[in-house]
Amino acid sequence: MNNKGITLIALIITIIILIILTGLTIDFAVNDKLFNTAESVKNKSEEQMNTQQQMANEVRNLYK
């Protein structure tokens, strides 16, 4: 009998944790933090790729 009670309590706690995590995730995404961060990282990555490409082109031009 006690095993059923523990299982029910564990299920309730798990559901509560999932609801809290879902709420935090939705709040984070709705406030554009998620998308702004992704856009910022994308822009920085593109800048670095352009810089590396320019450096590679300069090195190639030196040895032509």
PQR file of N, CA, C, O and H, with PARSE charges and radii, in Angstrom:
ATOM      1  N   MET A   1       0.822  -1.207   0.000 -0.4000 1.5000
ATOM      2  CA  MET A   1       0.000   0.000   0.000 -0.0000 2.0000
ATOM      3  C   MET A   1       0.858   1.261   0.000  0.5500 1.7000
ATOM      4  O   MET A   1       0.520   2.232  -0.677 -0.5500 1.4000
ATOM      5  N   ASN A   2       1.951   1.264   0.739 -0.4000 1.5000
ATOM      6  CA  ASN A   2       2.818   2.438   0.794 -0.0000 2.0000
ATOM      7  C   ASN A   2       3.474   2.714  -0.546  0.5500 1.7000
ATOM      8  O   ASN A   2       3.737   3.872  -0.872 -0.5500 1.4000
ATOM      9  H   ASN A   2       2.226   0.475   1.288  0.4000 1.0000
ATOM     10  N   ASN A   3       3.749   1.667  -1.341 -0.4000 1.5000
ATOM     11  CA  ASN A   3       4.389   1.868  -2.640 -0.0000 2.0000
ATOM     12  C   ASN A   3       3.507   2.696  -3.568  0.5500 1.7000
ATOM     13  O   ASN A   3       4.016   3.523  -4.324 -0.5500 1.4000
ATOM     14  H   ASN A   3       3.536   0.727  -1.076  0.4000 1.0000
ATOM     15  N   LYS A   4       2.202   2.487  -3.520 -0.4000 1.5000
ATOM     16  CA  LYS A   4       1.302   3.270  -4.367 -0.0000 2.0000
ATOM     17  C   LYS A   4       1.317   4.733  -3.956  0.5500 1.7000
ATOM     18  O   LYS A   4       1.261   5.610  -4.818 -0.5500 1.4000
ATOM     19  H   LYS A   4       1.790   1.815  -2.906  0.4000 1.0000
ATOM     20  N   GLY A   5       1.389   5.013  -2.679 -0.4000 1.5000
ATOM     21  CA  GLY A   5       1.432   6.387  -2.194 -0.0000 2.0000
ATOM     22  C   GLY A   5       2.704   7.083  -2.619  0.5500 1.7000
ATOM     23  O   GLY A   5       2.672   8.239  -3.041 -0.5500 1.4000
ATOM     24  H   GLY A   5       1.433   4.301  -1.979  0.4000 1.0000
ATOM     25  N   ILE A   6       3.811   6.398  -2.513 -0.4000 1.5000
ATOM     26  CA  ILE A   6       5.092   6.976  -2.914 -0.0000 2.0000
ATOM     27  C   ILE A   6       5.080   7.229  -4.414  0.5500 1.7000
ATOM     28  O   ILE A   6       5.575   8.261  -4.867 -0.5500 1.4000
ATOM     29  H   ILE A   6       3.837   5.459  -2.170  0.4000 1.0000
ATOM     30  N   THR A   7       4.530   6.316  -5.186 -0.4000 1.5000
ATOM     31  CA  THR A   7       4.470   6.486  -6.626 -0.0000 2.0000
ATOM     32  C   THR A   7       3.599   7.687  -6.985  0.5500 1.7000
ATOM     33  O   THR A   7       3.956   8.462  -7.872 -0.5500 1.4000
ATOM     34  H   THR A   7       4.128   5.478  -4.818  0.4000 1.0000
ATOM     35  N   LEU A   8       2.475   7.851  -6.317 -0.4000 1.5000
ATOM     36  CA  LEU A   8       1.595   8.982  -6.580 -0.0000 2.0000
ATOM     37  C   LEU A   8       2.273  10.294  -6.212  0.5500 1.7000
ATOM     38  O   LEU A   8       2.163  11.274  -6.949 -0.5500 1.4000
ATOM     39  H   LEU A   8       2.184   7.221  -5.596  0.4000 1.0000
ATOM     40  N   ILE A   9       2.968  10.325  -5.090 -0.4000 1.5000
ATOM     41  CA  ILE A   9       3.680  11.535  -4.670 -0.0000 2.0000
ATOM     42  C   ILE A   9       4.790  11.851  -5.666  0.5500 1.7000
ATOM     43  O   ILE A   9       4.979  13.010  -6.034 -0.5500 1.4000
ATOM     44  H   ILE A   9       3.058   9.529  -4.491  0.4000 1.0000
ATOM     45  N   ALA A  10       5.523  10.837  -6.102 -0.4000 1.5000
ATOM     46  CA  ALA A  10       6.590  11.049  -7.086 -0.0000 2.0000
ATOM     47  C   ALA A  10       6.010  11.584  -8.389  0.5500 1.7000
ATOM     48  O   ALA A  10       6.603  12.463  -9.014 -0.5500 1.4000
ATOM     49  H   ALA A  10       5.370   9.895  -5.803  0.4000 1.0000
ATOM     50  N   LEU A  11       4.870  11.068  -8.802 -0.4000 1.5000
ATOM     51  CA  LEU A  11       4.226  11.542 -10.022 -0.0000 2.0000
ATOM     52  C   LEU A  11       3.796  13.000  -9.889  0.5500 1.7000
ATOM     53  O   LEU A  11       3.998  13.789 -10.813 -0.5500 1.4000
ATOM     54  H   LEU A  11       4.388  10.354  -8.294  0.4000 1.0000
ATOM     55  N   ILE A  12       3.222  13.359  -8.783 -0.4000 1.5000
ATOM     56  CA  ILE A  12       2.778  14.737  -8.556 -0.0000 2.0000
ATOM     57  C   ILE A  12       3.975  15.687  -8.551  0.5500 1.7000
ATOM     58  O   ILE A  12       3.920  16.754  -9.162 -0.5500 1.4000
ATOM     59  H   ILE A  12       3.058  12.718  -8.033  0.4000 1.0000
ATOM     60  N   ILE A  13       5.049  15.310  -7.872 -0.4000 1.5000
ATOM     61  CA  ILE A  13       6.249  16.151  -7.833 -0.0000 2.0000
ATOM     62  C   ILE A  13       6.827  16.309  -9.230  0.5500 1.7000
ATOM     63  O   ILE A  13       7.228  17.407  -9.615 -0.5500 1.4000
ATOM     64  H   ILE A  13       5.094  14.443  -7.375  0.4000 1.0000
ATOM     65  N   THR A  14       6.874  15.220  -9.993 -0.4000 1.5000
ATOM     66  CA  THR A  14       7.390  15.277 -11.357 -0.0000 2.0000
ATOM     67  C   THR A  14       6.558  16.206 -12.225  0.5500 1.7000
ATOM     68  O   THR A  14       7.110  16.994 -12.992 -0.5500 1.4000
ATOM     69  H   THR A  14       6.548  14.328  -9.680  0.4000 1.0000
ATOM     70  N   ILE A  15       5.249  16.127 -12.116 -0.4000 1.5000
ATOM     71  CA  ILE A  15       4.367  16.996 -12.901 -0.0000 2.0000
ATOM     72  C   ILE A  15       4.565  18.458 -12.509  0.5500 1.7000
ATOM     73  O   ILE A  15       4.593  19.330 -13.378 -0.5500 1.4000
ATOM     74  H   ILE A  15       4.800  15.486 -11.493  0.4000 1.0000
ATOM     75  N   ILE A  16       4.699  18.732 -11.235 -0.4000 1.5000
ATOM     76  CA  ILE A  16       4.920  20.106 -10.777 -0.0000 2.0000
ATOM     77  C   ILE A  16       6.236  20.651 -11.328  0.5500 1.7000
ATOM     78  O   ILE A  16       6.290  21.793 -11.782 -0.5500 1.4000
ATOM     79  H   ILE A  16       4.677  18.023 -10.529  0.4000 1.0000
ATOM     80  N   ILE A  17       7.290  19.847 -11.292 -0.4000 1.5000
ATOM     81  CA  ILE A  17       8.589  20.274 -11.825 -0.0000 2.0000
ATOM     82  C   ILE A  17       8.489  20.537 -13.320  0.5500 1.7000
ATOM     83  O   ILE A  17       9.038  21.522 -13.813 -0.5500 1.4000
ATOM     84  H   ILE A  17       7.246  18.919 -10.923  0.4000 1.0000
ATOM     85  N   LEU A  18       7.798  19.674 -14.039 -0.4000 1.5000
ATOM     86  CA  LEU A  18       7.637  19.869 -15.479 -0.0000 2.0000
ATOM     87  C   LEU A  18       6.850  21.144 -15.791  0.5500 1.7000
ATOM     88  O   LEU A  18       7.177  21.856 -16.740 -0.5500 1.4000
ATOM     89  H   LEU A  18       7.352  18.874 -13.639  0.4000 1.0000
ATOM     90  N   ILE A  19       5.823  21.431 -15.003 -0.4000 1.5000
ATOM     91  CA  ILE A  19       5.050  22.656 -15.206 -0.0000 2.0000
ATOM     92  C   ILE A  19       5.924  23.886 -14.968  0.5500 1.7000
ATOM     93  O   ILE A  19       5.854  24.852 -15.728 -0.5500 1.4000
ATOM     94  H   ILE A  19       5.557  20.852 -14.232  0.4000 1.0000
ATOM     95  N   ILE A  20       6.737  23.859 -13.929 -0.4000 1.5000
ATOM     96  CA  ILE A  20       7.630  24.988 -13.637 -0.0000 2.0000
ATOM     97  C   ILE A  20       8.638  25.172 -14.773  0.5500 1.7000
ATOM     98  O   ILE A  20       8.851  26.293 -15.235 -0.5500 1.4000
ATOM     99  H   ILE A  20       6.794  23.075 -13.311  0.4000 1.0000
ATOM    100  N   LEU A  21       9.256  24.080 -15.224 -0.4000 1.5000
ATOM    101  CA  LEU A  21      10.234  24.176 -16.307 -0.0000 2.0000
ATOM    102  C   LEU A  21       9.595  24.663 -17.609  0.5500 1.7000
ATOM    103  O   LEU A  21      10.199  25.443 -18.345 -0.5500 1.4000
ATOM    104  H   LEU A  21       9.082  23.169 -14.848  0.4000 1.0000
ATOM    105  N   THR A  22       8.392  24.209 -17.886 -0.4000 1.5000
ATOM    106  CA  THR A  22       7.680  24.661 -19.080 -0.0000 2.0000
ATOM    107  C   THR A  22       7.388  26.155 -18.994  0.5500 1.7000
ATOM    108  O   THR A  22       7.559  26.881 -19.973 -0.5500 1.4000
ATOM    109  H   THR A  22       7.901  23.575 -17.288  0.4000 1.0000
ATOM    110  N   GLY A  23       6.956  26.607 -17.842 -0.4000 1.5000
ATOM    111  CA  GLY A  23       6.680  28.032 -17.657 -0.0000 2.0000
ATOM    112  C   GLY A  23       7.926  28.877 -17.842  0.5500 1.7000
ATOM    113  O   GLY A  23       7.873  29.934 -18.471 -0.5500 1.4000
ATOM    114  H   GLY A  23       6.817  26.017 -17.047  0.4000 1.0000
ATOM    115  N   LEU A  24       9.038  28.425 -17.304 -0.4000 1.5000
ATOM    116  CA  LEU A  24      10.290  29.169 -17.471 -0.0000 2.0000
ATOM    117  C   LEU A  24      10.736  29.196 -18.922  0.5500 1.7000
ATOM    118  O   LEU A  24      11.199  30.226 -19.411 -0.5500 1.4000
ATOM    119  H   LEU A  24       9.082  27.567 -16.793  0.4000 1.0000
ATOM    120  N   THR A  25      10.601  28.079 -19.607 -0.4000 1.5000
ATOM    121  CA  THR A  25      11.010  28.001 -21.009 -0.0000 2.0000
ATOM    122  C   THR A  25      10.152  28.913 -21.870  0.5500 1.7000
ATOM    123  O   THR A  25      10.667  29.627 -22.730 -0.5500 1.4000
ATOM    124  H   THR A  25      10.224  27.242 -19.210  0.4000 1.0000
ATOM    125  N   ILE A  26       8.858  28.892 -21.643 -0.4000 1.5000
ATOM    126  CA  ILE A  26       7.954  29.752 -22.419 -0.0000 2.0000
ATOM    127  C   ILE A  26       8.257  31.212 -22.134  0.5500 1.7000
ATOM    128  O   ILE A  26       8.288  32.025 -23.058 -0.5500 1.4000
ATOM    129  H   ILE A  26       8.440  28.312 -20.944  0.4000 1.0000
ATOM    130  N   ASP A  27       8.480  31.560 -20.879 -0.4000 1.5000
ATOM    131  CA  ASP A  27       8.807  32.937 -20.516 -0.0000 2.0000
ATOM    132  C   ASP A  27      10.102  33.373 -21.188  0.5500 1.7000
ATOM    133  O   ASP A  27      10.192  34.491 -21.695 -0.5500 1.4000
ATOM    134  H   ASP A  27       8.454  30.900 -20.128  0.4000 1.0000
ATOM    135  N   PHE A  28      11.092  32.511 -21.194 -0.4000 1.5000
ATOM    136  CA  PHE A  28      12.385  32.821 -21.800 -0.0000 2.0000
ATOM    137  C   PHE A  28      12.236  33.033 -23.301  0.5500 1.7000
ATOM    138  O   PHE A  28      12.822  33.962 -23.856 -0.5500 1.4000
ATOM    139  H   PHE A  28      11.019  31.603 -20.781  0.4000 1.0000
ATOM    140  N   ALA A  29      11.457  32.181 -23.961 -0.4000 1.5000
ATOM    141  CA  ALA A  29      11.274  32.286 -25.410 -0.0000 2.0000
ATOM    142  C   ALA A  29      10.389  33.474 -25.779  0.5500 1.7000
ATOM    143  O   ALA A  29      10.654  34.156 -26.769 -0.5500 1.4000
ATOM    144  H   ALA A  29      10.980  31.427 -23.510  0.4000 1.0000
ATOM    145  N   VAL A  30       9.353  33.726 -25.004 -0.4000 1.5000
ATOM    146  CA  VAL A  30       8.420  34.804 -25.324 -0.0000 2.0000
ATOM    147  C   VAL A  30       9.086  36.167 -25.175  0.5500 1.7000
ATOM    148  O   VAL A  30       8.795  37.083 -25.943 -0.5500 1.4000
ATOM    149  H   VAL A  30       9.137  33.172 -24.200  0.4000 1.0000
ATOM    150  N   ASN A  31       9.949  36.307 -24.226 -0.4000 1.5000
ATOM    151  CA  ASN A  31      10.623  37.589 -24.013 -0.0000 2.0000
ATOM    152  C   ASN A  31      11.773  37.789 -24.984  0.5500 1.7000
ATOM    153  O   ASN A  31      12.572  38.707 -24.806 -0.5500 1.4000
ATOM    154  H   ASN A  31      10.185  35.563 -23.602  0.4000 1.0000
ATOM    155  N   ASP A  32      11.874  36.955 -26.003 -0.4000 1.5000
ATOM    156  CA  ASP A  32      12.867  37.060 -27.069 -0.0000 2.0000
ATOM    157  C   ASP A  32      14.302  36.891 -26.597  0.5500 1.7000
ATOM    158  O   ASP A  32      15.232  37.151 -27.361 -0.5500 1.4000
ATOM    159  H   ASP A  32      11.224  36.209 -26.148  0.4000 1.0000
ATOM    160  N   LYS A  33      14.499  36.471 -25.383 -0.4000 1.5000
ATOM    161  CA  LYS A  33      15.867  36.246 -24.930 -0.0000 2.0000
ATOM    162  C   LYS A  33      16.500  35.128 -25.749  0.5500 1.7000
ATOM    163  O   LYS A  33      17.662  35.212 -26.147 -0.5500 1.4000
ATOM    164  H   LYS A  33      13.744  36.260 -24.763  0.4000 1.0000
ATOM    165  N   LEU A  34      15.733  34.100 -25.988 -0.4000 1.5000
ATOM    166  CA  LEU A  34      16.240  32.950 -26.728 -0.0000 2.0000
ATOM    167  C   LEU A  34      16.593  33.338 -28.156  0.5500 1.7000
ATOM    168  O   LEU A  34      17.670  32.998 -28.646 -0.5500 1.4000
ATOM    169  H   LEU A  34      14.789  34.031 -25.665  0.4000 1.0000
ATOM    170  N   PHE A  35      15.696  34.044 -28.821 -0.4000 1.5000
ATOM    171  CA  PHE A  35      15.904  34.381 -30.221 -0.0000 2.0000
ATOM    172  C   PHE A  35      16.951  35.479 -30.384  0.5500 1.7000
ATOM    173  O   PHE A  35      17.725  35.456 -31.341 -0.5500 1.4000
ATOM    174  H   PHE A  35      14.821  34.320 -28.423  0.4000 1.0000
ATOM    175  N   ASN A  36      16.984  36.434 -29.465 -0.4000 1.5000
ATOM    176  CA  ASN A  36      17.996  37.484 -29.528 -0.0000 2.0000
ATOM    177  C   ASN A  36      19.384  36.913 -29.312  0.5500 1.7000
ATOM    178  O   ASN A  36      20.338  37.314 -29.979 -0.5500 1.4000
ATOM    179  H   ASN A  36      16.355  36.452 -28.687  0.4000 1.0000
ATOM    180  N   THR A  37      19.497  35.976 -28.381 -0.4000 1.5000
ATOM    181  CA  THR A  37      20.790  35.349 -28.130 -0.0000 2.0000
ATOM    182  C   THR A  37      21.240  34.557 -29.350  0.5500 1.7000
ATOM    183  O   THR A  37      22.407  34.623 -29.734 -0.5500 1.4000
ATOM    184  H   THR A  37      18.723  35.650 -27.839  0.4000 1.0000
ATOM    185  N   ALA A  38      20.341  33.823 -29.951 -0.4000 1.5000
ATOM    186  CA  ALA A  38      20.682  33.041 -31.144 -0.0000 2.0000
ATOM    187  C   ALA A  38      21.093  33.953 -32.287  0.5500 1.7000
ATOM    188  O   ALA A  38      22.046  33.648 -33.003 -0.5500 1.4000
ATOM    189  H   ALA A  38      19.392  33.770 -29.639  0.4000 1.0000
ATOM    190  N   GLU A  39      20.404  35.050 -32.472 -0.4000 1.5000
ATOM    191  CA  GLU A  39      20.733  36.008 -33.535 -0.0000 2.0000
ATOM    192  C   GLU A  39      22.102  36.634 -33.283  0.5500 1.7000
ATOM    193  O   GLU A  39      22.893  36.800 -34.211 -0.5500 1.4000
ATOM    194  H   GLU A  39      19.629  35.298 -31.890  0.4000 1.0000
ATOM    195  N   SER A  40      22.376  36.977 -32.035 -0.4000 1.5000
ATOM    196  CA  SER A  40      23.665  37.566 -31.677 -0.0000 2.0000
ATOM    197  C   SER A  40      24.811  36.593 -31.941  0.5500 1.7000
ATOM    198  O   SER A  40      25.846  36.976 -32.484 -0.5500 1.4000
ATOM    199  H   SER A  40      21.733  36.841 -31.282  0.4000 1.0000
ATOM    200  N   VAL A  41      24.622  35.349 -31.558 -0.4000 1.5000
ATOM    201  CA  VAL A  41      25.657  34.334 -31.785 -0.0000 2.0000
ATOM    202  C   VAL A  41      25.856  34.116 -33.280  0.5500 1.7000
ATOM    203  O   VAL A  41      26.989  33.963 -33.736 -0.5500 1.4000
ATOM    204  H   VAL A  41      23.781  35.038 -31.117  0.4000 1.0000
ATOM    205  N   LYS A  42      24.784  34.101 -34.037 -0.4000 1.5000
ATOM    206  CA  LYS A  42      24.877  33.928 -35.488 -0.0000 2.0000
ATOM    207  C   LYS A  42      25.670  35.074 -36.113  0.5500 1.7000
ATOM    208  O   LYS A  42      26.534  34.845 -36.958 -0.5500 1.4000
ATOM    209  H   LYS A  42      23.863  34.226 -33.666  0.4000 1.0000
ATOM    210  N   ASN A  43      25.378  36.299 -35.699 -0.4000 1.5000
ATOM    211  CA  ASN A  43      26.078  37.461 -36.241 -0.0000 2.0000
ATOM    212  C   ASN A  43      27.569  37.425 -35.905  0.5500 1.7000
ATOM    213  O   ASN A  43      28.406  37.717 -36.760 -0.5500 1.4000
ATOM    214  H   ASN A  43      24.676  36.485 -35.012  0.4000 1.0000
ATOM    215  N   LYS A  44      27.899  37.072 -34.678 -0.4000 1.5000
ATOM    216  CA  LYS A  44      29.304  36.987 -34.277 -0.0000 2.0000
ATOM    217  C   LYS A  44      30.023  35.894 -35.064  0.5500 1.7000
ATOM    218  O   LYS A  44      31.171  36.067 -35.473 -0.5500 1.4000
ATOM    219  H   LYS A  44      27.219  36.835 -33.984  0.4000 1.0000
ATOM    220  N   SER A  45      29.352  34.787 -35.269 -0.4000 1.5000
ATOM    221  CA  SER A  45      29.941  33.693 -36.039 -0.0000 2.0000
ATOM    222  C   SER A  45      30.207  34.112 -37.476  0.5500 1.7000
ATOM    223  O   SER A  45      31.262  33.806 -38.033 -0.5500 1.4000
ATOM    224  H   SER A  45      28.419  34.647 -34.937  0.4000 1.0000
ATOM    225  N   GLU A  46      29.250  34.813 -38.077 -0.4000 1.5000
ATOM    226  CA  GLU A  46      29.434  35.279 -39.451 -0.0000 2.0000
ATOM    227  C   GLU A  46      30.588  36.279 -39.544  0.5500 1.7000
ATOM    228  O   GLU A  46      31.355  36.253 -40.507 -0.5500 1.4000
ATOM    229  H   GLU A  46      28.393  35.062 -37.625  0.4000 1.0000
ATOM    230  N   GLU A  47      30.712  37.159 -38.548 -0.4000 1.5000
ATOM    231  CA  GLU A  47      31.813  38.115 -38.532 -0.0000 2.0000
ATOM    232  C   GLU A  47      33.160  37.392 -38.469  0.5500 1.7000
ATOM    233  O   GLU A  47      34.099  37.741 -39.185 -0.5500 1.4000
ATOM    234  H   GLU A  47      30.089  37.180 -37.766  0.4000 1.0000
ATOM    235  N   GLN A  48      33.239  36.393 -37.615 -0.4000 1.5000
ATOM    236  CA  GLN A  48      34.486  35.638 -37.478 -0.0000 2.0000
ATOM    237  C   GLN A  48      34.814  34.880 -38.760  0.5500 1.7000
ATOM    238  O   GLN A  48      35.975  34.812 -39.163 -0.5500 1.4000
ATOM    239  H   GLN A  48      32.477  36.109 -37.033  0.4000 1.0000
ATOM    240  N   MET A  49      33.800  34.313 -39.397 -0.4000 1.5000
ATOM    241  CA  MET A  49      34.038  33.594 -40.657 -0.0000 2.0000
ATOM    242  C   MET A  49      34.536  34.554 -41.732  0.5500 1.7000
ATOM    243  O   MET A  49      35.437  34.208 -42.496 -0.5500 1.4000
ATOM    244  H   MET A  49      32.857  34.368 -39.070  0.4000 1.0000
ATOM    245  N   ASN A  50      33.963  35.749 -41.803 -0.4000 1.5000
ATOM    246  CA  ASN A  50      34.410  36.748 -42.773 -0.0000 2.0000
ATOM    247  C   ASN A  50      35.840  37.174 -42.502  0.5500 1.7000
ATOM    248  O   ASN A  50      36.637  37.312 -43.430 -0.5500 1.4000
ATOM    249  H   ASN A  50      33.231  36.030 -41.183  0.4000 1.0000
ATOM    250  N   THR A  51      36.167  37.382 -41.239 -0.4000 1.5000
ATOM    251  CA  THR A  51      37.524  37.767 -40.873 -0.0000 2.0000
ATOM    252  C   THR A  51      38.515  36.679 -41.258  0.5500 1.7000
ATOM    253  O   THR A  51      39.575  36.972 -41.811 -0.5500 1.4000
ATOM    254  H   THR A  51      35.519  37.270 -40.485  0.4000 1.0000
ATOM    255  N   GLN A  52      38.181  35.433 -40.971 -0.4000 1.5000
ATOM    256  CA  GLN A  52      39.074  34.328 -41.319 -0.0000 2.0000
ATOM    257  C   GLN A  52      39.223  34.201 -42.827  0.5500 1.7000
ATOM    258  O   GLN A  52      40.313  33.908 -43.320 -0.5500 1.4000
ATOM    259  H   GLN A  52      37.319  35.195 -40.522  0.4000 1.0000
ATOM    260  N   GLN A  53      38.149  34.417 -43.559 -0.4000 1.5000
ATOM    261  CA  GLN A  53      38.208  34.343 -45.018 -0.0000 2.0000
ATOM    262  C   GLN A  53      39.108  35.440 -45.570  0.5500 1.7000
ATOM    263  O   GLN A  53      39.890  35.201 -46.491 -0.5500 1.4000
ATOM    264  H   GLN A  53      37.264  34.656 -43.159  0.4000 1.0000
ATOM    265  N   GLN A  54      38.998  36.639 -45.012 -0.4000 1.5000
ATOM    266  CA  GLN A  54      39.850  37.746 -45.451 -0.0000 2.0000
ATOM    267  C   GLN A  54      41.322  37.443 -45.165  0.5500 1.7000
ATOM    268  O   GLN A  54      42.187  37.711 -45.999 -0.5500 1.4000
ATOM    269  H   GLN A  54      38.363  36.833 -44.264  0.4000 1.0000
ATOM    270  N   MET A  55      41.598  36.894 -44.005 -0.4000 1.5000
ATOM    271  CA  MET A  55      42.973  36.547 -43.658 -0.0000 2.0000
ATOM    272  C   MET A  55      43.510  35.465 -44.590  0.5500 1.7000
ATOM    273  O   MET A  55      44.662  35.532 -45.019 -0.5500 1.4000
ATOM    274  H   MET A  55      40.895  36.676 -43.327  0.4000 1.0000
ATOM    275  N   ALA A  56      42.691  34.481 -44.900 -0.4000 1.5000
ATOM    276  CA  ALA A  56      43.112  33.413 -45.809 -0.0000 2.0000
ATOM    277  C   ALA A  56      43.392  33.976 -47.193  0.5500 1.7000
ATOM    278  O   ALA A  56      44.356  33.569 -47.842 -0.5500 1.4000
ATOM    279  H   ALA A  56      41.755  34.427 -44.551  0.4000 1.0000
ATOM    280  N   ASN A  57      42.566  34.902 -47.649 -0.4000 1.5000
ATOM    281  CA  ASN A  57      42.785  35.527 -48.956 -0.0000 2.0000
ATOM    282  C   ASN A  57      44.079  36.336 -48.973  0.5500 1.7000
ATOM    283  O   ASN A  57      44.807  36.325 -49.966 -0.5500 1.4000
ATOM    284  H   ASN A  57      41.783  35.232 -47.122  0.4000 1.0000
ATOM    285  N   GLU A  58      44.366  37.033 -47.884 -0.4000 1.5000
ATOM    286  CA  GLU A  58      45.603  37.808 -47.801 -0.0000 2.0000
ATOM    287  C   GLU A  58      46.824  36.902 -47.858  0.5500 1.7000
ATOM    288  O   GLU A  58      47.809  37.226 -48.522 -0.5500 1.4000
ATOM    289  H   GLU A  58      43.775  37.042 -47.078  0.4000 1.0000
ATOM    290  N   VAL A  59      46.766  35.781 -47.173 -0.4000 1.5000
ATOM    291  CA  VAL A  59      47.877  34.827 -47.182 -0.0000 2.0000
ATOM    292  C   VAL A  59      48.050  34.247 -48.587  0.5500 1.7000
ATOM    293  O   VAL A  59      49.176  34.114 -49.065 -0.5500 1.4000
ATOM    294  H   VAL A  59      45.966  35.518 -46.634  0.4000 1.0000
ATOM    295  N   ARG A  60      46.953  33.906 -49.244 -0.4000 1.5000
ATOM    296  CA  ARG A  60      47.039  33.385 -50.607 -0.0000 2.0000
ATOM    297  C   ARG A  60      47.665  34.404 -51.559  0.5500 1.7000
ATOM    298  O   ARG A  60      48.470  34.052 -52.421 -0.5500 1.4000
ATOM    299  H   ARG A  60      46.038  34.014 -48.855  0.4000 1.0000
ATOM    300  N   ASN A  61      47.280  35.681 -51.389 -0.4000 1.5000
ATOM    301  CA  ASN A  61      47.823  36.729 -52.248 -0.0000 2.0000
ATOM    302  C   ASN A  61      49.320  36.937 -52.014  0.5500 1.7000
ATOM    303  O   ASN A  61      50.040  37.319 -52.937 -0.5500 1.4000
ATOM    304  H   ASN A  61      46.626  35.967 -50.688  0.4000 1.0000
ATOM    305  N   LEU A  62      49.794  36.690 -50.796 -0.4000 1.5000
ATOM    306  CA  LEU A  62      51.212  36.836 -50.512 -0.0000 2.0000
ATOM    307  C   LEU A  62      52.045  35.808 -51.274  0.5500 1.7000
ATOM    308  O   LEU A  62      53.173  36.100 -51.672 -0.5500 1.4000
ATOM    309  H   LEU A  62      49.209  36.379 -50.047  0.4000 1.0000
ATOM    310  N   TYR A  63      51.507  34.623 -51.478 -0.4000 1.5000
ATOM    311  CA  TYR A  63      52.266  33.539 -52.102 -0.0000 2.0000
ATOM    312  C   TYR A  63      51.968  33.359 -53.580  0.5500 1.7000
ATOM    313  O   TYR A  63      52.353  32.346 -54.163 -0.5500 1.4000
ATOM    314  H   TYR A  63      50.591  34.386 -51.154  0.4000 1.0000
ATOM    315  N   LYS A  64      51.297  34.311 -54.193 -0.4000 1.5000
ATOM    316  CA  LYS A  64      51.040  34.218 -55.635 -0.0000 2.0000
ATOM    317  C   LYS A  64      52.183  34.781 -56.410  0.5500 1.7000
ATOM    318  O   LYS A  64      52.149  34.790 -57.641 -0.5500 1.4000
ATOM    319  H   LYS A  64      50.985  35.134 -53.719  0.4000 1.0000
TER
END
